[in-house]
Every structure is written in structure tokens, then in C-alpha cells.
Amino acid sequence: MSADHDDLADWLRLSSLPGLGADRQRSLLAAFGLPRHIFGAGRSALAAVVGGEAADTVLGTPQAEWMERALAWAAEPGSHVLTLADEAYPRSLLDMADPPVLLYVKGDPALLQRPAIALVGARSATAQGEANAEAFARELAAQGFTIVSGLALGIDAAAHRGALAAGTAGGGTIAVIGTGIDRIYPARNATLARDIARCGVVVSEFPLGTPPLQHNFPRRNRLIAGLGQGVLVVEAALNSGSLITARLATECGREVFAIPGSIHSPLSRGCHRLIREGAKLVETAEDVVEELRGRLGWAAPERPHTAAGRRRRERKDAASTPPTVSQAELALDGEAARVLQIIGHDPVDIDTLAQRCSLTVDALYAILLPLELDGLLARLPGGRLQRI
């Protein structure tokens, strides 16, 4: 085993000590330096820093089987274990009060050093919310920002998809997960996770094999907040974990942005609260870019005059200007266009819409189905409808 592997084995041993949390691990590192010095110290010296019981834990028998498994994982292509002493450890996390001692990384760790913005929001997002997240992420990635999110359903997954859609010329995406890096949760995002590991990076601070435990996800959120120069909340209820991420971002000195929504939508209330508390209201991706560009003293990359460049400019125009009438809407007949106009942009239930349109529910369904198939309308939980 090489010296590097010896050092990594010591770091893994430190991080796996039962009952010795990250705070005491950092205290030991501050007192003794590298882990090998910790394990070479006497009991009395260790006890003076973390107490006698913890000193006995440090000097106990290592979890050899788990450490061998972790070392084998780290030897796989594209797998990395970053320690607080590594140059590749993300500098933005060092601003935090409690940076992880270890990070398990799958993909390109260089992305962890690039200007980034976090996009977060509701798991049970509306179709419009997911469309907004994907469009904002695609444009921000095309502008050179790395998109950070949590690989959850809804807004997180849409943000990752948008960043991947920007292609190799974009800023890429980082998925911060709340399980061991060898476990993907939720399972339906396994394909997305593989795409991110291939074109971006997946990150976890939790040991291999860690299942999806509820208390780990708020801890995961602090890394999402810490890795970005700002956090954009797309949709959030009042009890959303996204509000935790926004609060943690504020504590780290990061900017918080929020997209407003309908006053009738529960998924807008979290964003509206953030705006009342000082978050920046944004309507376009350019609102975010201008704010962060000023903070970073950073110019957006030049857009090449190529077909790909034209497509990115077109996407920017779509994300940076108010919505216009689409070709599908222009092709609607008079009754369908009237119904779509009456729906407006707030969610509405079918009975209320039937009353507004002075139509029977059966007649209304016949009009709504083609609108849904054309992508102009989405069905929400509870039988409500929303124009897209």
C-alpha cells in the first residue's frame, strides 16, 4: 500500500470512529495535525483534547472491513475521497463553521472549485415549477455557473437536467446527496445520478452504505448552501427543507434568490416569505447572473458565433424575457383559446373552471385533453389544473 493509501486509511479510520462526531474530529486535527499523528499520540494527550472516553475510542480497534471497502471504492475510476488537507477540497466549504472532514466524490472534483449557484425547491413541484428550474439551470450553466442541487425529486432533478442540457460548454452540475455515495435515493433518479457522475460530480459526506436517514438531509443541505455563491429557491412550501438551505446560505454569507408565484399556491408561500425577509426576487436568469457577477468580479464567458452558441443565446432569450404566445397557442381554435385564457396562470379545479367557462364538466374535458397533450396544460395533485 502506498503512502497516499496509508494516509487515506488513517483519514477513513478517524471519520469512522463510533460516537466521535465531526466537531471532535476537527478538534483532534487542530491539536495534532494529520490523522497519523492523532493515532500516534498517547491516551493522556488525546484525553486532554476530547476526554478520556473519546480517547479510548480513538485508540480502539479500527473497523478494518469497512476501511478496506472504502479504499477499494476510492480506487475505482472516477472515485475520490477528499480530506480537509487536500488541495482539491472545495475552498467554499472552508468558510463554514463545520466543514466535513471527508468528502466522497464521484466524477470530476475540479467542478467543486468553480463558481456555482444552488437551485432548490419542492419535491412535489408543479409542472411550471420544474420547467422554471430546468430553464434557469440551463441558462445559468450556459453562463458558466456550476449548478448545485440535492438529487431529490421535483425541482432538484429538474435543475440537474437543465444543467446537463447546457452541454460540455456549460458549467456542469453537482449533486449533493444525503446517503452514502454508493446508494442513490430516490431510486428513480439512479439514471440521472449516473449521468451526473459522468458529466459532473456527485458528492456525499456520509460513509459508504449510509441509508436515507431523515436527519441526514438537513446536514446535506448545508453543503448545498456552502458550495454555491448563492441559492435560488424555485418553489417551496412554508415547511420546505429549501427554507433551511436558504437560512444556511444566509449564515454562510451567500446570496438568496427566490422566484415568486401565485398567491393561491402553497408552493409559492415559502418563496414569498423569503422575499419578505430580504431574498432577491428574480424573474429571469439574468437577474441572478448580474448579482453574482458583481459579487465575484467575474465576467460571463464569450458566446461563440456557432450553432451551439446561437442555441444558447436563444435559450437565454427564452429564460430572460416575459412569456409570449407559443405556436401551439396560436393554432388553437376559438373555444380552446378562450378556455386557456380563462384558466389564467393560477392553479384551478375543474368545477371552478367549468363555472367560469359556462360549460359542463364533460364538455370541458373534451377541450382540456388536447391542451394537455400539446403541453399547454398540466394536472396537479388534488385534481387541479395549471397553464404552462
C-alpha positions in Angstrom: 0.0 0.0 0.0 1.4 3.4 -1.0 2.0 6.3 1.5 -1.1 8.0 0.0 -3.2 5.0 0.8 -1.7 4.8 4.3 -2.7 8.5 4.8 -6.2 7.8 3.4 -6.6 4.8 5.6 -5.9 7.0 8.6 -8.4 9.6 7.5 -11.0 6.9 6.9 -10.3 5.4 10.4 -10.7 8.9 12.0 -14.0 9.5 10.2 -15.4 6.1 11.1 -14.8 6.2 14.9 -18.1 5.4 16.6 -19.5 8.2 18.7 -16.8 10.7 17.7 -18.6 13.4 15.8 -17.1 15.8 13.3 -16.6 18.5 15.9 -14.2 16.4 18.0 -12.6 15.0 14.8 -11.7 18.6 13.8 -10.6 19.4 17.4 -8.1 16.5 17.2 -6.9 17.6 13.8 -6.4 21.1 15.1 -4.4 19.8 18.1 -2.3 17.1 16.4 -2.3 17.8 12.7 -2.7 14.8 10.4 -4.6 11.7 11.5 -1.4 9.6 11.8 -0.3 12.0 14.5 -3.6 11.5 16.3 -3.2 7.8 16.3 0.4 8.0 17.4 -0.4 10.2 20.4 -0.8 8.8 23.9 -4.0 8.5 25.8 -3.4 11.4 28.2 -2.7 13.8 25.3 -5.8 12.7 23.5 -7.9 12.9 26.6 -6.8 16.5 27.2 -8.5 17.4 23.9 -11.6 15.2 23.7 -11.9 13.5 27.1 -11.0 10.0 28.4 -13.9 8.1 26.9 -13.3 9.5 23.4 -9.5 8.9 23.8 -10.2 5.2 24.3 -12.4 5.2 21.2 -9.6 6.8 19.2 -7.1 4.1 20.4 -9.6 1.2 19.8 -9.5 -1.4 17.1 -10.1 0.1 13.6 -13.1 -1.0 11.5 -10.8 -2.9 9.1 -13.5 -4.4 6.9 -15.3 -1.1 6.3 -12.0 0.7 5.7 -10.9 -1.9 3.1 -14.3 -1.5 1.4 -13.8 2.3 1.3 -10.3 2.0 0.0 -11.5 -0.3 -2.8 -14.2 2.2 -3.7 -11.6 5.1 -3.8 -9.5 3.0 -6.2 -12.3 2.8 -8.8 -12.2 5.1 -11.8 -13.8 8.4 -11.1 -13.9 7.9 -7.4 -12.2 10.2 -5.0 -12.0 10.8 -1.2 -11.1 14.4 -0.5 -9.8 15.3 3.0 -9.6 18.6 4.7 -5.9 18.6 3.9 -6.3 18.0 0.2 -5.8 20.9 -2.3 -8.8 19.6 -4.2 -11.1 20.1 -1.2 -13.6 22.8 -2.1 -12.5 26.1 -0.8 -16.0 27.4 -0.4 -16.7 24.8 2.3 -13.8 26.1 4.4 -15.9 29.2 5.1 -18.3 27.1 7.0 -18.2 26.5 10.8 -18.4 22.8 10.3 -16.8 21.6 7.1 -16.9 17.8 6.6 -13.6 16.0 7.4 -14.1 13.8 4.4 -16.0 14.1 1.1 -16.7 11.1 -1.1 -16.7 12.3 -4.7 -17.8 10.5 -7.9 -16.9 12.4 -11.1 -14.7 15.4 -11.7 -13.7 17.1 -8.4 -12.4 20.2 -10.3 -16.1 21.3 -10.6 -16.1 21.8 -6.8 -13.8 24.8 -7.2 -15.8 26.6 -9.9 -18.3 29.5 -9.4 -21.6 27.8 -8.5 -25.2 28.5 -7.6 -27.6 26.2 -5.8 -31.1 25.6 -7.2 -33.5 24.0 -4.7 -37.2 23.7 -4.2 -40.2 21.4 -3.6 -40.1 17.7 -4.3 -43.8 17.8 -5.2 -43.2 20.6 -7.6 -45.7 21.8 -10.2 -45.1 21.3 -13.9 -44.4 25.0 -14.3 -42.0 25.0 -11.3 -40.0 22.1 -12.8 -40.0 23.9 -16.2 -38.7 27.1 -14.5 -36.0 25.2 -12.6 -34.8 23.5 -15.8 -34.8 26.7 -17.8 -32.9 28.7 -15.1 -30.4 25.9 -14.6 -29.8 25.6 -18.3 -29.1 29.3 -18.8 -27.0 29.7 -15.6 -24.9 26.7 -16.6 -24.5 28.1 -20.1 -23.3 31.3 -18.5 -20.5 29.3 -16.8 -22.1 28.6 -13.3 -22.0 25.1 -11.9 -25.5 24.1 -10.7 -25.6 22.6 -7.2 -28.7 20.7 -6.0 -29.7 17.7 -4.0 -30.8 15.0 -6.5 -34.3 14.9 -4.9 -37.5 14.6 -7.0 -39.1 17.7 -8.4 -37.1 20.9 -8.5 -33.7 19.3 -7.7 -33.9 16.8 -10.5 -35.1 19.5 -13.0 -32.2 21.7 -12.1 -29.7 18.9 -12.7 -31.4 18.1 -16.0 -31.2 21.7 -17.1 -27.5 21.9 -16.3 -26.8 18.7 -18.2 -28.8 20.1 -21.2 -26.3 23.0 -21.4 -23.7 20.5 -22.6 -20.0 20.3 -22.1 -19.6 24.1 -22.8 -21.7 24.8 -19.7 -20.7 24.9 -16.0 -21.8 21.4 -15.2 -23.7 20.2 -12.1 -23.0 18.9 -8.6 -25.4 16.6 -6.8 -25.0 16.6 -3.0 -26.7 13.5 -1.6 -27.8 12.6 1.9 -26.8 8.9 1.7 -23.6 7.0 1.3 -22.3 7.7 -2.2 -22.8 4.0 -3.1 -26.5 4.4 -2.5 -28.9 6.6 -4.6 -32.0 8.0 -3.2 -34.6 8.2 -4.5 -34.1 5.1 -6.7 -35.9 6.6 -9.6 -33.1 9.2 -10.0 -30.5 6.5 -10.5 -30.1 7.1 -14.2 -29.8 10.9 -13.6 -27.2 10.2 -10.9 -25.1 8.2 -13.4 -25.4 11.0 -16.0 -24.2 13.5 -13.4 -21.3 11.3 -12.3 -20.3 11.0 -16.0 -20.6 14.7 -16.8 -20.5 16.4 -13.4 -19.9 15.3 -9.9 -21.9 13.5 -7.1 -20.8 14.3 -3.5 -21.5 12.9 -0.1 -20.0 13.4 3.4 -21.6 10.2 4.7 -19.8 6.9 4.9 -20.4 4.2 2.3 -23.5 2.2 3.0 -25.3 5.0 4.8 -29.1 4.6 4.2 -31.5 7.5 3.6 -31.9 8.7 7.2 -34.2 11.7 7.7 -31.8 13.6 10.0 -29.0 13.5 7.4 -30.8 15.6 4.8 -30.7 18.9 6.7 -26.9 18.2 7.1 -26.8 17.6 3.3 -28.5 21.0 2.8 -25.7 22.9 4.5 -23.2 21.6 1.9 -25.6 22.6 -0.9 -25.7 26.1 0.6 -21.9 26.2 1.2 -20.8 25.1 -2.3 -22.7 27.9 -4.1 -22.1 31.6 -4.2 -25.9 31.9 -3.9 -29.1 29.8 -3.5 -32.1 30.2 -5.8 -35.4 28.8 -4.4 -37.8 28.0 -7.2 -40.8 26.6 -5.4 -41.2 25.9 -1.7 -43.9 25.4 0.9 -43.6 27.1 4.3 -42.3 23.9 5.9 -39.9 23.1 3.0 -36.4 21.9 3.6 -35.4 24.5 0.9 -36.0 27.2 3.5 -33.4 25.5 5.7 -31.0 25.7 2.8 -31.8 29.4 2.3 -31.2 30.1 6.0 -27.9 28.2 6.0 -26.9 30.1 2.9 -27.5 33.4 4.7 -25.4 32.2 7.7 -22.6 31.5 5.2 -22.8 34.9 3.7 -24.3 33.7 0.5 -27.0 35.5 -1.6 -30.5 34.1 -1.5 -32.9 34.5 -4.5 -36.5 33.4 -4.9 -38.9 33.1 -7.8 -42.4 34.5 -6.9 -45.5 32.6 -7.7 -49.3 32.6 -7.4 -50.7 33.9 -4.1 -53.0 30.9 -4.2 -50.3 28.3 -4.5 -49.0 26.7 -1.3 -45.7 26.1 -3.1 -45.2 29.9 -3.5 -45.6 30.7 0.1 -42.0 29.7 1.1 -40.6 31.9 -1.7 -42.8 34.8 -0.7 -41.7 34.5 2.9 -38.0 34.6 1.8 -38.7 37.7 -0.4 -40.3 39.4 2.6 -37.3 38.5 4.7 -34.8 40.0 2.2 -34.2 37.4 -0.5 -33.9 38.9 -4.0 -36.9 38.5 -6.2 -35.9 37.2 -9.6 -37.9 36.8 -12.8 -35.1 35.9 -15.2 -31.8 34.1 -15.1 -30.1 37.3 -15.9 -31.2 38.8 -12.6 -29.1 36.1 -10.8 -26.2 36.4 -13.2 -25.9 40.2 -12.7 -26.0 40.0 -8.9 -23.4 37.2 -8.6 -21.2 38.6 -11.4 -20.8 41.8 -9.3 -20.0 39.9 -6.1 -17.5 37.6 -7.9 -15.9 40.3 -10.1 -16.4 37.8 -12.8 -17.3 38.3 -16.4 -19.6 35.9 -18.3 -17.8 33.8 -20.9 -17.9 35.0 -24.5 -20.6 33.3 -26.6 -19.1 31.8 -29.8 -20.8 32.6 -33.1 -21.6 28.9 -33.7 -24.8 26.9 -34.0 -24.3 25.9 -30.3 -23.7 29.5 -29.4 -26.9 30.6 -31.2 -28.9 27.9 -29.4 -27.5 29.1 -26.0 -28.4 32.7 -26.9 -31.9 31.6 -27.9 -32.3 29.7 -24.6 -31.1 32.9 -22.8 -33.7 34.9 -24.6 -36.4 32.4 -23.6 -35.3 32.5 -19.9 -34.8 36.3 -19.8 -37.9 37.7 -21.4 -41.6 37.5 -20.4 -43.5 34.6 -21.8 -45.1 35.1 -25.2 -47.8 33.3 -27.1 -46.4 30.0 -28.4 -47.1 28.5 -31.8 -49.3 25.8 -30.2 -51.4 28.5 -28.6 -51.7 30.4 -31.9 -53.0 27.2 -33.6 -55.9 26.8 -31.1 -59.4 27.2 -32.2 -61.6 29.9 -30.6 -63.2 27.8 -27.8 -59.8 26.2 -26.7 -58.1 29.6 -26.7 -60.9 31.1 -24.6 -60.7 28.3 -22.0 -56.9 28.6 -21.9 -57.3 32.4 -21.3 -59.9 31.8 -18.6 -57.6 29.3 -16.8 -55.0 32.1 -16.4 -51.8 31.3 -14.6 -53.1 30.2 -11.2 -54.0 26.5 -10.4 -57.7 25.9 -10.7 -60.0 22.9 -10.0 -62.2 21.5 -12.7 -65.5 22.5 -11.2 -64.5 26.1 -10.7 -63.2 26.3 -14.3 -66.4 24.8 -15.6 -68.4 27.6 -13.9 -66.1 30.3 -15.3 -66.4 28.9 -18.8 -70.2 28.2 -18.5 -69.5 24.7 -19.8 -70.4 21.3 -18.4 -67.6 19.3 -17.0 -67.8 16.7 -19.8 -67.6 19.4 -22.5 -64.7 21.0 -20.7 -62.8 17.7 -20.5 -63.0 17.4 -24.3 -61.3 20.8 -24.6 -58.7 20.2 -21.9 -57.3 16.9 -23.2 -55.8 18.3 -26.4 -54.4 21.2 -24.4 -52.7 18.8 -22.1 -51.4 16.7 -24.9 -50.0 19.8 -26.6 -48.1 20.6 -23.4 -50.1 23.8 -22.6 -51.7 22.4 -19.5 -50.6 20.3 -16.6 -52.6 18.3 -14.0 -51.6 19.0 -10.3 -52.2 16.9 -7.2 -55.8 17.2 -5.9 -57.3 17.4 -9.4 -56.2 20.9 -10.1 -55.1 22.3 -13.5 -52.4 24.8 -14.3 -51.5 26.5 -17.5 -47.8 26.1 -18.6 
